[in-house]
Amino acid sequence: MTLKQTIARHLTNLPGWRTNRKIVIIESDDWGSIRMPSRKVYNSFLKQGIRVDKCPYNRYDSLASTDDLYALYDVLKRFKDKRGNHPVITANTIVANPDFERIEDAYFAEYYYEPFTETLKKYPAHKNAFDLWKQGIEEKLFMPQFHGREHLNVNRWLKFLQNGSKETRLAFNNRMFGISTNITTEKRKSFLAALDFESPSELEWQKEMLTDGLKIFEDIFGFSSASYIATNYTWHPSIETTLSDKGIKYLQGAGSQKKPDVDGVKIIRHYLGQQNQAGQTYLIRNCLFEPSLHENQDCTSQCLKQISQAFFWNKPAVISSHRLNYIGYIDESNRTRNLTLLENLLSSILKKWPEVEFLSTNELGDTINNKKTS
């Protein structure tokens, strides 16, 4: 970690809510969303000269298989905090994916989706995966929270499909959104920032989509989500009231909100415990454990330093750790390698701070709102 990065971490921890407790939260985005469908599709792209190996998300990420979930839970179960609680993954969940067949039948003129539980049934190693989601919830290892209806900017994507864009159509035919912007040959913005827009007129549609997504979340899990994390940290403040009306009390983020605007993205800063006009509380990530994104770095040591910085300022350690780190469906070595690193991280945390407490994001939000600082 550079000096600049170290200073930035300390500055992130300066303002806002404090506690004497040693609290650790693991927030993990993208659960439920499609990415790379299979190793076969991955190899097909490489043969066509599309360098999907240059993007970790295209290289490793996919829907979590039963083996992926078994392996993750096995590691989490090996550890307990002083209160007997296992580390828990706050699984920020995308609840729907495109229904490719119906979209194609409509000649790309209309958008259709399916719940992610239906998408799971189409993957050969995933048919029983949702049973493991429910098991993880019951055993308090896995706590789903709302990440969006889709991890997809639907209007932007449909326009490229309608225009016959070569790579976007190729990805569609392989049941993907598209190739990542850092490797695509197409000149376009990201398809993944679901709440980005070209015009503020799209905001009403976004509010309807979020309302629909939250209903799907509750239908799937049998409980409502207390928190929300916008895809690509991009959202307009006007949607927050809609989220509040539907039960969202906590807004996860990285300290910097990307606000869509006709003149370009504007940055809005937030701090832990800050409240907006709708009475929602902002929760800020201050640690990273992303070994698949930083394969040449010592992610375990760096994360431990960031946790130490958080505790120095009497802040909870809120760790960002995306789903792709734990997926072996495309490349099993990715899962094996990173679960070993996760095991080392959790072991080191408990050794250095035996008084640590593992909480989910919604539990952290409740703790802040109840003003419990000791």
GILIN-V737043 format. One line per field, one symbol per residue. psi: psi as a letter, one per 30 degrees, with the letter a starting at -180 (. if undefined). burial: b if it has 24 or more other ideal C-beta (glycine too) atoms within 12 Angstrom, else e. A space follows every 10 residues. Layout:
psi=???
burial=???
This chain:
psi=kleeeeeeee eefelaklkf kjkkkjkjlg kfklckelee eeeeeefggj ifffjeefee klkkleeeee eeeeeeffkk afggklkkjj jjkkfllkje eeeefghgfl kllkkffeee ffkfggfgef eeeeeeeegh fjjklkflel hkjeeeeeee eefgkeeeee eefghlelkk ffflfkjllk ffiegllfkf ffeeeeeeee eeeeeeeeee fgllkflkjk kghjlkfffe eeeefggjfk jlagfjkjjk lfglkkkkkl lkfkkaffgl kkkkkglkii fffifgliee eeeeeeeeee eeghlljjkk jleffgkgee jefeeeefee eeeeeeeeee eeifglkkll eeeeeeeefg hjg.
burial=eeeeeeeebe ebbeebbbbe bbbbbbbbbb bbbbbbbbbe bbeebeeeeb ebeebbbbbb bbbbbbbbbb bbbbbbeebe beeebbbbbb bbbbbbbbbb eebeeeebee bebbbbbbbb eebebbeebb ebbeebbeeb bbbbbbbbbb bbbbbbbbeb beeebebbbb bbebbbbbbb beebebebbb bbbbbbbeee ebbebbbebb bbbbebbeeb beebbbbbbb bbbbbbbbbb ebbbebbbbb bbbbbbbbbb eeeeeeebeb bbbbebeeeb bbbbbbbbbb bbbbeeeebb ebbbbbbbbb bebebbbbbb bbbbbbbbbb beebbbbbbe bbbbbbebbb eebeebbbbb bbbbbebbee eeee
